Amino acid sequence: MNYLTGFLGGLMSIMMAIFPVTIMWYVLTGTNVFGMDVIANLTNLINDFSNGGFVGLVLLVIVMSFFVKK
């Protein structure tokens, strides 16, 4: 179990390092990264949270709890 949590933690740290770089790449060049439109996906995610009402708010708090260091 420690191996799995360590692996997933490492994978999340890599993804959190790549995410800002992909946003900067899209802003500077205007091209997609890995075939994905990062800004459109991020905008759609925020819209889904806002359209969810109370459930969207609860889900946003749960997702944000993953990114806050304890």
C-alpha positions in Angstrom: 0.0 0.0 0.0 2.9 2.4 0.8 4.3 1.7 -2.7 1.0 2.5 -4.4 0.5 5.7 -2.4 4.1 6.8 -3.1 3.7 6.1 -6.8 0.4 8.0 -7.0 1.9 10.9 -5.0 4.9 11.1 -7.3 2.6 10.9 -10.3 0.5 13.8 -9.0 3.6 15.9 -8.3 4.7 15.4 -11.9 1.3 16.3 -13.2 1.2 19.4 -11.0 4.6 20.5 -12.5 3.5 19.9 -16.1 0.1 21.7 -15.7 1.5 25.3 -15.4 3.9 24.6 -18.2 1.1 23.5 -20.6 -0.9 26.7 -19.7 2.2 28.9 -20.4 2.8 27.0 -23.7 -0.7 27.5 -24.8 -0.7 31.2 -23.9 2.7 31.9 -25.5 2.3 29.9 -28.7 -1.5 29.4 -29.1 -1.1 25.7 -30.0 -2.4 22.7 -28.2 -0.3 20.6 -25.9 -0.5 16.8 -26.4 -3.5 17.3 -28.6 -5.5 18.9 -25.7 -6.8 22.5 -25.4 -5.8 23.1 -21.8 -7.5 26.4 -21.4 -10.8 25.2 -22.8 -10.7 22.1 -20.6 -10.0 24.2 -17.5 -12.8 26.6 -18.4 -15.2 23.7 -18.9 -14.2 22.3 -15.5 -14.9 25.6 -13.8 -18.2 25.9 -15.6 -19.2 22.4 -14.5 -18.4 23.3 -10.8 -20.4 26.5 -11.0 -23.4 24.9 -12.7 -23.5 22.1 -10.0 -24.9 24.4 -7.3 -24.3 23.1 -3.8 -23.0 19.7 -5.0 -20.5 21.5 -7.3 -19.4 23.6 -4.3 -18.9 20.5 -2.1 -17.0 18.7 -5.0 -14.8 21.8 -5.4 -13.9 21.8 -1.7 -13.1 18.0 -2.0 -10.9 18.5 -5.0 -9.1 21.5 -3.5 -8.4 19.5 -0.4 -6.1 17.3 -2.5 -4.0 20.3 -3.5 -3.6 21.8 0.0 -0.5 20.7 1.9 -1.3 19.6 5.5 
